[in-house]
Amino acid sequence: MKPWIKAGLITAGVIVLVSTFFIGNQAEKAVVQQGSFNTDSLYIVSVLLGASLIAVGLRIKGNNKNKAITPKNSAK
């Protein structure tokens, strides 16, 4: 894959995690003003989404064109 796809996934994961923090703070303020609003599920889903995007971005292996081309079954 292209390196910008890997960087994009990692960046998206970081953005999700950071935005979860800010949205959570605003939701906590709204809870105090309006009544009951369950923010626990918001935190759980957002943190899992951000962490999975970062994990997928880190697991993607890029195509390295500088490698020597050798057959897989060759004896070394």
Order of alpha helices (4+ residues) and beta strands (2+ residues): alpha-alpha
